[in-house]
Amino acid sequence: MSNAHHSPTPWMPSKLHVRMIQVKDSLRMRNSRTIVLGGEYGALARDCDSHIPWATEAIGGLPEAVNLWIGNDLSETSFHKDHYENLYAVVTGEKHFLLLPPTDVHRMYIREYPAAQYTYSEVSGEFELKLENPERYVPWCSVNPYPLPKDKEKEMSKFPFYYNGPKPFEVTLKAGEILYLPSMWFHHVRQTPDNRGLTIAVNYWYDMQFDIKYAYFNFLHSLSFCKSRLNDGDSFINENLSNGDKNHKEE
Ligand SMILES: O=C(O)CCC(=O)C(=O)O
């Protein structure tokens, strides 16, 4: 999740991440690149490079977005994929990734979830999760790879393709290291904080090529959709995704 607040706030909730520098270049605005040095976090922009020269050269263009991720030991990003080539650099603390290739889409049990945003409440002094209005749904992975022991059996029976299949790659990234996370790979992220209780990272999202890999992914995705129709009653597999994921940047 990326977001920015406009009123002074005491601190962010553990699962809120902040997009620091946004390079707006949506698919609709390809020829009019606008660089927005993101509002209240703009002062931090000069502390990080605006791109990674070797990646820019290899990929053939500047990043579309540079994101700042600040978290503590409770922060966790659930399984999803992004339509970006991702160069992920840890500044302090450690990040722990679980990684699965796009071809494992049938193991992620992608479903439609309502979109929501954290909003700071002056009344309660807490962040509250508010559903978007008008209602909007986004496809997202259902698998929680780290269920509580009491929920493990239930989770295993709900998501057998995930739990009975090959284990995801596990990568720990330390301060000063960069991970190249290829586009459309599923990733789940946790962290170990530094001695001040923080993990800070910056990542560079480069546009991906919507080439054969993307077409192949959508083909596999549509197969898992067909499977859910054949196994009538299997409500876990991609029920609502007959349109593939062509409209989504993240999932
Ligand atoms: O650092 C995190 O918690 C999530 C990172 C992520 O999802 C991404 O870089 O796309």
PDBQT file of the ligand as one rigid body, heavy atoms in Angstrom, charges set to zero:
ROOT
HETATM    1  O1  LIG A 301       8.653  -3.564   1.553  1.00  0.00    +0.000 OA
HETATM    2  C1  LIG A 301       7.534  -4.022   1.555  1.00  0.00    +0.000 C 
HETATM    3  O2  LIG A 301       6.949  -4.294   2.602  1.00  0.00    +0.000 OA
HETATM    4  C2  LIG A 301       6.786  -4.283   0.282  1.00  0.00    +0.000 C 
HETATM    5  C3  LIG A 301       7.547  -4.027  -0.965  1.00  0.00    +0.000 C 
HETATM    6  C4  LIG A 301       6.758  -4.293  -2.195  1.00  0.00    +0.000 C 
HETATM    7  O3  LIG A 301       5.694  -4.855  -2.166  1.00  0.00    +0.000 OA
HETATM    8  C5  LIG A 301       7.282  -3.871  -3.473  1.00  0.00    +0.000 C 
HETATM    9  O4  LIG A 301       8.398  -3.386  -3.543  1.00  0.00    +0.000 OA
HETATM   10  O5  LIG A 301       6.558  -4.009  -4.478  1.00  0.00    +0.000 OA
ENDROOT
TORSDOF 0
